[in-house]
Amino acid sequence: MRTADQPIRISLFAPSGRMGQAIASAASDDPGFVIDQDHADVLIDFSAPAALEASLDRAVSAGIPVLIGTTGLDSTADDRIAQAAKQVAVLRAANTSLGVALLAELVERAAKALGPDWDAQIFEIHHRNKVDAPSGTALMLGKAAEGAGHSVGYASLRGGTVAGDHDVLFLGPEERVILSHRAESRMIFARGALAGARFLVGKPAGLYSMRDVVGSL
């Protein structure tokens, strides 16, 4: 049993992946965390949709919380996550950047204030190897706008080594409101994942988001 003065033990479901390596690097710089693949307080999964069932089964069988950072998930994955959240704490995050979580709140506020007469469009750019489009982050931001009655359009570009650019545009009569986020390094997602892991420790079973993490800071 971990005590409050001990570092949080993180197990990475895909330790050799780009995000797995970034999280391990961030954890090595933070005395509050340690990577322990065998005895974890929190499981973190940034792998692939096909691996989701295995990571959820591991979290449930071990009785530990899990952060799911995988994107491109379908409705079957949604159901699996919902079922797992009945037994352990699950943090589902299309994007673990604290800045993006704050952006989602701003998008929701702007959408409500401006109303459905304004057109909402989302433009995003990612590196050439990103498979899903629109990105999970773009879809999450779109849901924030749709909640206020907006119909949202998406545009995606893939190329180079872009970590992630997202623009949410509200287009009204003779004026525009543009809310933006620029990811300059994958390390912002790694540090956000560690913040999410810290949030999960001790949480009851349930489905959480990065907006819950930001709200707890």
MIKEKOL-303623 format. One record per residue (C-alpha): x, y, z; residue number from 1; residue in three letters. Coordinates in steps of 0.001 Angstrom, whole numbers, plus 500000, padded with zeros to 6 digits. Layout:
N
       u       v       w  seq  type
       X       Y       Z  NUM   ALA
...
//
This chain:
217
       u       v       w  seq  type
  500000  500000  500000    1   MET
  501395  503369  498950    2   ARG
  501760  506080  501610    3   THR
  501270  509790  500950    4   ALA
  505020  510534  501078    5   ASP
  505912  507931  498456    6   GLN
  506066  508685  494726    7   PRO
  503136  507648  492558    8   ILE
  503994  504485  490653    9   ARG
  503132  504710  486968   10   ILE
  502789  501724  484667   11   SER
  502906  502518  480951   12   LEU
  500852  500242  478745   13   PHE
  502973  501163  475703   14   ALA
  506328  502217  477189   15   PRO
  508207  502189  473876   16   SER
  505736  504467  472071   17   GLY
  506351  508176  471547   18   ARG
  504072  509186  474401   19   MET
  505304  506381  476640   20   GLY
  508859  507607  476258   21   GLN
  507803  511227  476814   22   ALA
  505920  510334  480016   23   ILE
  508887  508314  481292   24   ALA
  511133  511323  480631   25   SER
  508754  513692  482433   26   ALA
  508472  511293  485379   27   ALA
  512259  511081  485681   28   SER
  512311  514856  486248   29   ASP
  509547  514773  488881   30   ASP
  510298  513180  492285   31   PRO
  506581  512683  492805   32   GLY
  506518  509865  490236   33   PHE
  508348  506669  489396   34   VAL
  507869  504260  486501   35   ILE
  507070  500780  487823   36   ASP
  505760  498356  485233   37   GLN
  505008  495630  487793   38   ASP
  503488  497456  490781   39   HIS
  501450  500468  489691   40   ALA
  499212  502984  491391   41   ASP
  498001  504257  488001   42   VAL
  498055  502712  484527   43   LEU
  498535  505013  481531   44   ILE
  497594  503892  478024   45   ASP
  498608  505891  474933   46   PHE
  498734  502917  472588   47   SER
  496227  502006  469861   48   ALA
  492486  501313  469686   49   PRO
  493110  497585  469271   50   ALA
  494916  497483  472635   51   ALA
  492192  499217  474641   52   LEU
  490451  496052  475830   53   GLU
  493712  494660  477228   54   ALA
  494588  497851  479090   55   SER
  491114  498150  480614   56   LEU
  491162  494482  481639   57   ASP
  494534  494999  483307   58   ARG
  493300  498043  485233   59   ALA
  490095  496362  486365   60   VAL
  491788  493109  487374   61   SER
  494423  495003  489372   62   ALA
  491862  497423  490813   63   GLY
  493860  500499  489812   64   ILE
  492809  503681  487974   65   PRO
  493659  504106  484316   66   VAL
  494248  507097  482062   67   LEU
  493224  506440  478456   68   ILE
  494943  508798  476042   69   GLY
  494278  506755  472913   70   THR
  492246  508477  470194   71   THR
  490355  507166  467186   72   GLY
  488100  505014  469384   73   LEU
  484714  503742  468174   74   ASP
  481374  503194  469915   75   SER
  482432  499733  471079   76   THR
  485388  501326  472835   77   ALA
  483024  503870  474398   78   ASP
  480987  501008  475862   79   ASP
  484084  499235  477188   80   ARG
  485304  502406  478870   81   ILE
  481882  503007  480418   82   ALA
  481811  499470  481808   83   GLN
  485335  499740  483233   84   ALA
  484435  503072  484851   85   ALA
  481850  501253  486951   86   LYS
  484688  499372  488649   87   GLN
  487720  501694  488642   88   VAL
  488460  505367  488061   89   ALA
  488967  506023  484342   90   VAL
  490269  509303  482962   91   LEU
  489580  509541  479238   92   ARG
  491529  512289  477512   93   ALA
  491753  512960  473788   94   ALA
  494411  515493  474776   95   ASN
  496201  515670  478144   96   THR
  497396  519253  477748   97   SER
  496137  521436  480590   98   LEU
  495952  524303  478100   99   GLY
  493617  522347  475810  100   VAL
  491396  521448  478767  101   ALA
  491105  525154  479527  102   LEU
  490468  525873  475833  103   LEU
  487508  523476  475886  104   ALA
  485966  525486  478722  105   GLU
  486485  528730  476799  106   LEU
  484927  527220  473665  107   VAL
  481853  526166  475611  108   GLU
  481494  529619  477146  109   ARG
  481948  531345  473783  110   ALA
  479451  529038  472071  111   ALA
  476789  529775  474674  112   LYS
  477428  533519  474602  113   ALA
  477471  533871  470815  114   LEU
  474562  531555  470082  115   GLY
  473813  529288  467108  116   PRO
  473626  532176  464624  117   ASP
  477429  532168  464589  118   TRP
  479094  529478  462469  119   ASP
  481553  527232  464301  120   ALA
  484517  525716  462472  121   GLN
  487544  523817  463766  122   ILE
  490891  523701  461963  123   PHE
  493673  521400  463127  124   GLU
  497168  520374  461992  125   ILE
  499209  517373  463146  126   HIS
  502377  515562  462117  127   HIS
  502381  513375  459019  128   ARG
  502146  510115  461006  129   ASN
  498887  510871  462805  130   LYS
  496232  508532  461456  131   VAL
  492873  509807  462739  132   ASP
  491309  512948  461284  133   ALA
  489722  515036  462623  134   PRO
  491865  514640  465708  135   SER
  490360  513488  468968  136   GLY
  491073  516941  470350  137   THR
  489183  518615  467492  138   ALA
  486182  516363  468100  139   LEU
  486309  517124  471826  140   MET
  486359  520861  471115  141   LEU
  483521  520380  468643  142   GLY
  481388  518723  471302  143   LYS
  481989  521734  473546  144   ALA
  480558  523987  470833  145   ALA
  477733  521623  469844  146   GLU
  476446  521668  473402  147   GLY
  475280  525236  472788  148   ALA
  473449  524355  469587  149   GLY
  476177  524946  467033  150   HIS
  476691  522768  463974  151   SER
  480455  522327  463702  152   VAL
  482607  521857  460603  153   GLY
  486120  520396  460623  154   TYR
  489240  520820  458505  155   ALA
  492418  518771  459015  156   SER
  495963  518893  457648  157   LEU
  498757  516332  458150  158   ARG
  502418  517042  457547  159   GLY
  505840  517601  458989  160   GLY
  506434  517210  462714  161   THR
  503640  519428  464068  162   VAL
  502797  518327  467631  163   ALA
  499307  519794  467372  164   GLY
  497645  523062  466346  165   ASP
  493942  523702  467000  166   HIS
  491863  526747  466049  167   ASP
  488194  527115  466956  168   VAL
  486558  529793  464818  169   LEU
  483209  531423  465537  170   PHE
  482179  533322  462398  171   LEU
  479529  535964  462805  172   GLY
  478228  538931  460822  173   PRO
  481266  541118  460071  174   GLU
  483360  539714  462920  175   GLU
  485196  536570  464002  176   ARG
  486249  535080  467322  177   VAL
  489196  532673  467131  178   ILE
  490318  530557  470084  179   LEU
  493637  528779  469552  180   SER
  496101  526378  471101  181   HIS
  499604  525514  469865  182   ARG
  501466  522469  471131  183   ALA
  505195  523099  470769  184   GLU
  506358  519783  472221  185   SER
  504964  516367  473096  186   ARG
  506209  517023  476637  187   MET
  503155  519176  477401  188   ILE
  501014  516073  476951  189   PHE
  503377  514041  479124  190   ALA
  503261  516564  481964  191   ARG
  499484  516750  481635  192   GLY
  499289  512948  481819  193   ALA
  501221  513044  485090  194   LEU
  498793  515662  486417  195   ALA
  495983  513325  485394  196   GLY
  497655  510409  487162  197   ALA
  498024  512467  490343  198   ARG
  494339  513376  490118  199   PHE
  493298  509726  489757  200   LEU
  495017  508441  492880  201   VAL
  492367  507717  495484  202   GLY
  489433  508584  493206  203   LYS
  486328  506367  493320  204   PRO
  485177  504451  490264  205   ALA
  483819  506736  487575  206   GLY
  484570  508399  484261  207   LEU
  486664  511575  484474  208   TYR
  488129  514090  482021  209   SER
  490997  516576  481897  210   MET
  488488  519294  482714  211   ARG
  488050  517554  486070  212   ASP
  491828  517671  486486  213   VAL
  491976  521395  485697  214   VAL
  489084  522025  488085  215   GLY
  491008  520335  490896  216   SER
  494143  522482  490522  217   LEU
//
